[in-house]
Each structure stands twice: as C-alpha cells, then as structure tokens.
C-alpha cells in the first residue's frame, strides 16, 4: 500500500521507534509547511491509499477528497477534530480511524509556561545574554491561586502540580467538573465572574466545540487581576477573536502565556502576540515531544495495518466501510 504522512515539520517521524511498523510499505513523509493550495495538496497525496495526519495540521475537505480517487483511509493521530470533514469522507467511502490522546505533555508544557511567565525567565535570560544582570522581579507560585477551567485529565494533572507547589486550586466548568474538583479537595468557584476575579493564574483546559468556541470573552478577562496570568495550551478559538489582546492592552490580565493560535503554523514574526511584551508565546508544542509522538503515531500506524489486513479498528465513521471503493488496494 502507498502511505503518505504530511506535515512532518521537524523531519522526525522516520526516527521514531514505531515507524518500523510500516516496513515493507511505500511510505512518503512530507515536510512542507502550510499554507498549500488545493492543487498542491492534491498533487502531494495523489497516489496515496492512506493518509496519516498529524493532529490538525492538514485540512481535509470535500474539494480535496474529490481529487484523491485512490484514497481509502485517513488515519488520524489523536482524535478527529474540525479540521477533517468526517461526513464528506463517509459519503465517499473513505474510512477514518483515530487514536488516543495523552494529558502528560500538554500539562507539562502548561506548567512550564506558568513557571516561566511568573518568574519572567525569558526577559531575564535575554537581558543576561546582552550583558545585563538581574533586570526584573518575578513571582513565586506558592500561595497563588490556580484557576482551572475544565477539570478533565489535563486539568486534574495541573491541580496535582499546584498542590506540590503549595497553590490553592479554584475550578470552574460543568457541574460534574466542579463536583469532581470538590471531591478532590479543591474549591469550585461560586460563579464565572468570581472564577476570573479570584484566580491569580487562569488555565483554559477545555475541548473546542460549538459550545466552547469563543466562550471566553473580553468581559471575562476584564474581571481578572491586573497582575494575573492567563494560560492557554488548549485551543485559540476558546477565546473570542481579539479579546485577549484587547484585555491585555486594557491591563487585565497583566500577562498571558499561549501555545495555540487561530491560524497555524504562525510564521509572521510581526504577529501582535509574538511582539507583545507581556505575552509568552510558544509554537504549539503542547503535544510535540518524543513519547507523545510514539503514542500518537504508533496508534495511527497500527490502525493503518489493521485496516489493510481487513480487520479495521478505531473507525470514526463505520458507515464508510459499507461504501468502500471497489478499486483494489495496490501492493
């Protein structure tokens, strides 16, 4: 079978231990950064029997699928999201499989951002490299209240980190999230307004959905303390467009640390978030580390092999199996 793996930004997929699972198959690993035109993507994927997608880096829609007559399978690393038109795949008899996620790497990155932003390490290091000594004054985490919106696997992991740093935890979210937080000995905020007003650090740990898209507003952020920190390693679209920069410029919150952007990859060094003196920005590194890649791609490769062995598993659109194209898979 012919397998195409696009968007290997770092040229590392072939170095993974799990890549050996595809031995004996024709595999093309592509390194081009988006954006790409429809025609460019169609040309890159023209011979593919299967695509293996790295999270949301490649957008798959009906127009592209119509240009890929050989495609039978899309194997998604992690879970299927809005970058992929699942209904269009199903209508064309293209199966989509998905894997697992892990809270470990994104939670660790969120904590690294919190530590760096609170201690103001980046400006201190930059100044040090320019011959300056002790140019700023950061803050310790002990005693600060960590606000967590979304008490799922990542949120719970952050709460445990906070306990180790002697930080009280304040949770907002669904009724079940707040109940779970209280069962774990944390405090559930009395209201949404109180959550933003009382937390010294707010971490957004929500899944992006129609219900959560643009759910964090300028009004929410304006209730934060002047020296508070907002952390977002989840999805940029959780925050209303322009609201974060507007709030920072208005002085509440005082700081932000972000790993996600409305358009990715973000390659414009003049982007306001990259230029803002009180924003710590990283290039969507939340899931980008070796153990996470081994998990994501190991699952995706297993799903490819199972599909072409005639025993598909983890299929997100099982209806597509009944519509599978009649063209035989090429060796």
C-alpha positions as CSV (number, residue, x, y, z in Angstrom):
1,X,0.0,0.0,0.0
2,X,1.1,3.6,-0.5
3,X,1.1,5.7,2.6
4,X,1.6,9.5,2.8
5,X,2.4,11.3,6.0
6,X,2.3,15.1,5.6
7,X,3.4,17.9,7.8
8,X,6.4,16.4,9.5
9,X,7.7,19.8,10.4
10,X,10.8,18.6,12.3
11,X,11.7,15.7,10.0
12,X,11.5,13.3,12.9
13,X,8.8,10.7,12.1
14,X,11.2,8.4,10.4
15,X,13.4,8.4,13.6
16,X,10.5,7.1,15.8
17,X,10.7,3.6,17.0
18,X,7.1,2.9,15.8
19,X,8.0,3.9,12.2
20,X,9.3,0.4,11.8
21,X,5.8,-0.9,11.8
22,X,5.4,0.4,8.2
23,X,8.4,-1.6,7.0
24,X,7.7,-3.1,3.6
25,X,5.2,-0.4,2.5
26,X,5.7,2.5,0.2
27,X,5.8,5.5,2.7
28,X,6.3,9.2,1.7
29,X,6.9,11.6,4.6
30,X,6.4,15.2,3.6
31,X,8.0,18.2,5.4
32,X,6.4,21.2,3.6
33,X,4.9,23.8,5.9
34,X,1.4,25.1,5.1
35,X,-0.2,27.0,3.5
36,X,-0.6,24.9,0.4
37,X,-3.1,25.3,-2.4
38,X,-5.8,22.7,-3.1
39,X,-3.9,21.7,-6.2
40,X,-0.6,21.3,-4.3
41,X,-2.2,19.1,-1.7
42,X,-3.9,17.0,-4.4
43,X,-0.6,16.5,-6.1
44,X,1.2,15.5,-2.9
45,X,-1.5,13.0,-2.0
46,X,-2.4,11.8,-5.5
47,X,-1.1,8.2,-5.1
48,X,-2.0,7.7,-1.5
49,X,-4.0,4.7,-0.4
50,X,-3.8,6.0,3.1
51,X,-3.0,9.4,4.7
52,X,-1.6,9.6,8.3
53,X,-2.4,13.0,9.7
54,X,-0.5,14.8,12.4
55,X,-3.3,16.2,14.6
56,X,-5.0,19.2,12.9
57,X,-2.1,20.3,10.6
58,X,-3.8,19.3,7.4
59,X,-7.4,20.4,6.5
60,X,-9.3,17.7,4.7
61,X,-12.5,18.8,2.9
62,X,-14.8,17.6,0.1
63,X,-12.9,19.5,-2.6
64,X,-9.6,17.8,-1.7
65,X,-11.2,14.4,-1.3
66,X,-12.7,14.6,-4.8
67,X,-9.2,14.9,-6.2
68,X,-7.9,11.8,-4.4
69,X,-9.5,8.8,-6.2
70,X,-7.1,6.3,-4.7
71,X,-7.6,7.3,-1.1
72,X,-9.3,4.6,1.1
73,X,-8.2,5.5,4.6
74,X,-7.3,8.5,6.7
75,X,-5.5,7.5,9.9
76,X,-5.7,10.4,12.4
77,X,-3.2,10.8,15.2
78,X,-5.2,11.5,18.3
79,X,-8.9,12.3,17.9
80,X,-10.7,13.5,14.9
81,X,-11.4,17.3,15.1
82,X,-12.9,20.1,13.0
83,X,-10.0,20.1,10.5
84,X,-11.5,17.0,8.9
85,X,-14.9,16.8,7.2
86,X,-16.0,13.4,8.5
87,X,-19.3,13.5,6.6
88,X,-17.5,14.1,3.3
89,X,-15.2,11.2,4.0
90,X,-18.1,8.9,4.8
91,X,-20.0,9.9,1.7
92,X,-17.0,9.0,-0.4
93,X,-16.4,5.6,1.3
94,X,-13.2,6.8,2.9
95,X,-12.7,5.3,6.4
96,X,-11.3,7.5,9.1
97,X,-9.6,5.9,12.1
98,X,-8.5,7.7,15.3
99,X,-6.2,7.1,18.2
100,X,-5.7,8.2,21.8
101,X,-4.6,11.4,23.4
102,X,-2.4,11.9,26.4
103,X,-2.6,14.6,29.1
104,X,1.0,14.3,30.0
105,X,2.9,16.5,27.5
106,X,0.3,19.4,27.4
107,X,0.0,19.5,31.2
108,X,3.8,19.7,31.5
109,X,4.0,22.4,28.9
110,X,1.3,24.4,30.6
111,X,3.3,24.2,33.9
112,X,6.5,25.2,32.1
113,X,4.7,28.3,30.8
114,X,3.3,29.1,34.2
115,X,6.8,28.9,35.8
116,X,8.5,30.8,33.0
117,X,5.8,33.5,32.9
118,X,5.6,34.0,36.6
119,X,9.4,34.1,37.1
120,X,9.8,36.2,33.9
121,X,12.7,34.0,32.8
122,X,12.7,34.8,29.1
123,X,13.3,38.6,29.5
124,X,15.8,37.9,32.3
125,X,17.8,35.4,30.1
126,X,17.6,37.7,27.1
127,X,19.0,40.6,29.1
128,X,21.7,38.4,30.6
129,X,22.9,37.4,27.2
130,X,23.2,41.1,26.4
131,X,25.5,41.7,29.5
132,X,22.8,42.8,32.0
133,X,22.4,41.3,35.4
134,X,19.0,40.9,37.3
135,X,16.8,43.2,35.3
136,X,13.4,42.2,36.6
137,X,11.4,40.8,39.5
138,X,9.3,37.7,39.1
139,X,6.8,36.0,41.4
140,X,6.9,32.6,43.2
141,X,3.9,30.3,42.7
142,X,3.4,29.3,46.4
143,X,0.3,30.9,47.7
144,X,-1.1,32.0,44.4
145,X,-4.5,30.6,43.3
146,X,-4.5,28.5,40.2
147,X,-7.8,28.7,38.4
148,X,-8.6,25.7,36.1
149,X,-11.5,25.9,33.6
150,X,-12.1,22.4,32.6
151,X,-11.3,19.7,35.1
152,X,-10.6,16.8,32.8
153,X,-7.4,14.8,32.5
154,X,-5.2,17.8,31.9
155,X,-6.9,20.0,34.5
156,X,-6.6,17.3,37.1
157,X,-2.9,16.9,36.4
158,X,-2.4,20.6,36.7
159,X,-4.2,20.6,40.0
160,X,-1.8,17.9,41.3
161,X,1.1,20.1,40.2
162,X,-0.4,23.0,42.0
163,X,-0.7,21.1,45.2
164,X,3.0,20.2,45.0
165,X,3.8,24.0,44.7
166,X,1.5,24.9,47.7
167,X,-1.0,26.6,45.5
168,X,-4.8,26.6,46.2
169,X,-6.9,25.4,43.3
170,X,-10.1,27.1,42.1
171,X,-12.2,25.3,39.4
172,X,-14.9,26.4,37.0
173,X,-16.7,24.3,34.4
174,X,-19.6,21.9,34.2
175,X,-21.5,20.7,37.2
176,X,-19.6,17.4,37.0
177,X,-16.2,19.2,36.8
178,X,-16.9,21.3,39.9
179,X,-18.2,18.3,41.8
180,X,-15.1,16.3,40.9
181,X,-12.9,19.2,42.0
182,X,-14.6,19.4,45.4
183,X,-14.3,15.7,45.8
184,X,-10.6,16.1,45.3
185,X,-10.4,18.7,48.0
186,X,-10.3,21.8,45.7
187,X,-12.7,24.8,45.6
188,X,-15.4,25.3,43.0
189,X,-15.9,28.9,42.1
190,X,-19.2,30.4,43.2
191,X,-19.7,32.0,39.8
192,X,-17.9,32.5,36.4
193,X,-17.2,36.1,37.4
194,X,-15.8,35.0,40.7
195,X,-13.6,32.5,39.0
196,X,-11.8,35.1,36.8
197,X,-11.7,37.6,39.6
198,X,-10.2,35.4,42.3
199,X,-7.6,33.4,40.4
200,X,-4.0,34.6,40.1
201,X,-3.5,32.3,37.2
202,X,-6.2,31.0,34.9
203,X,-5.6,27.9,32.8
204,X,-8.0,27.1,30.0
205,X,-8.3,23.3,29.6
206,X,-11.5,22.9,27.6
207,X,-12.2,20.9,24.4
208,X,-13.1,23.0,21.5
209,X,-16.7,22.5,20.5
210,X,-19.6,24.5,19.2
211,X,-20.5,25.2,22.9
212,X,-17.0,26.3,23.9
213,X,-15.9,28.2,20.8
214,X,-15.3,31.9,21.6
215,X,-16.7,31.2,25.1
216,X,-14.1,33.3,26.9
217,X,-14.9,37.0,26.3
218,X,-13.3,40.3,26.9
219,X,-15.7,40.8,29.8
220,X,-14.5,37.6,31.4
221,X,-10.9,38.6,31.1
222,X,-11.6,42.1,32.3
223,X,-12.5,40.6,35.7
224,X,-9.0,39.3,36.2
225,X,-6.5,40.9,38.5
226,X,-4.0,43.4,37.0
227,X,-1.1,41.1,37.7
228,X,-2.9,37.8,36.8
229,X,-1.8,35.4,34.2
230,X,-3.9,33.7,31.5
231,X,-2.6,30.4,30.1
232,X,-4.0,28.7,27.0
233,X,-2.5,25.5,25.7
234,X,-5.8,24.1,24.5
235,X,-7.3,26.0,21.5
236,X,-7.0,29.6,20.5
237,X,-10.7,29.6,19.4
238,X,-11.8,29.2,23.0
239,X,-11.2,32.9,23.3
240,X,-13.3,35.4,21.4
241,X,-11.4,36.9,18.4
242,X,-9.2,39.9,19.6
243,X,-10.4,39.6,23.2
244,X,-7.0,38.6,24.7
245,X,-5.0,41.4,23.1
246,X,-7.8,43.9,23.9
247,X,-7.8,42.7,27.6
248,X,-4.0,42.8,27.9
249,X,-3.9,46.4,26.5
250,X,-6.7,47.3,29.0
251,X,-4.5,46.0,31.8
252,X,-6.5,42.9,32.9
253,X,-5.0,40.3,32.9
254,X,-1.4,41.6,33.2
255,X,0.2,38.6,31.4
256,X,-0.6,35.7,29.1
257,X,1.2,32.6,28.0
258,X,-0.1,30.9,24.9
259,X,0.8,27.8,22.8
260,X,-2.1,28.0,20.3
261,X,-3.2,30.4,17.6
262,X,-6.2,30.9,15.3
263,X,-4.0,30.3,12.3
264,X,-1.2,27.7,12.4
265,X,1.6,27.5,11.7
266,X,2.1,31.1,12.7
267,X,5.0,32.3,10.6
268,X,4.7,36.1,10.9
269,X,7.2,37.5,13.4
270,X,5.2,40.7,13.5
271,X,2.1,39.0,14.9
272,X,0.8,41.0,17.8
273,X,1.0,38.1,20.3
274,X,4.6,37.5,19.4
275,X,5.5,41.1,19.7
276,X,3.6,41.8,22.9
277,X,6.0,42.4,25.9
278,X,3.7,40.7,28.4
279,X,2.9,37.5,26.3
280,X,5.0,34.4,26.4
281,X,4.4,32.5,23.2
282,X,5.4,29.0,22.1
283,X,4.7,27.4,18.7
284,X,2.1,24.8,19.6
285,X,4.4,22.5,21.4
286,X,1.8,21.0,23.8
287,X,1.8,17.5,22.3
288,X,5.2,17.8,20.5
289,X,7.6,15.5,22.3
290,X,9.0,12.1,21.6
291,X,6.9,9.9,24.0
292,X,3.8,11.6,22.8
293,X,4.8,11.1,19.1
294,X,5.4,7.4,19.8
295,X,1.9,7.1,21.2
296,X,0.2,9.1,18.5
297,X,1.9,7.6,15.5
298,X,2.1,4.1,17.0
299,X,-1.7,4.0,17.2
300,X,-2.1,5.6,13.8
301,X,0.2,3.0,12.1
302,X,-1.5,0.1,13.9
303,X,-4.8,1.4,12.6
304,X,-3.4,1.5,9.0
305,X,-2.1,-2.0,9.2
306,X,-5.3,-3.4,10.7
307,X,-7.4,-1.7,8.0
308,X,-5.5,-3.1,5.1
309,X,-5.3,-6.5,6.8
310,X,-9.1,-6.5,6.6
311,X,-9.8,-6.0,10.4
312,X,-10.4,-2.3,10.7
313,X,-10.4,-0.9,14.2
314,X,-11.0,2.5,15.9
315,X,-13.1,3.6,12.9
316,X,-14.7,7.0,13.5
317,X,-17.1,6.6,10.6
318,X,-18.0,2.9,10.3
319,X,-20.7,3.7,7.7
320,X,-17.8,4.3,5.2
321,X,-16.8,0.7,5.4
322,X,-20.0,-0.3,3.6
323,X,-19.2,2.2,0.9
324,X,-15.6,1.3,0.4
325,X,-14.5,1.8,-3.1
326,X,-14.3,-1.2,-5.4
327,X,-10.7,-0.4,-6.6
328,X,-8.3,-3.0,-5.1
329,X,-5.5,-1.8,-2.9
330,X,-2.3,-1.7,-4.8
331,X,0.6,-3.6,-3.3
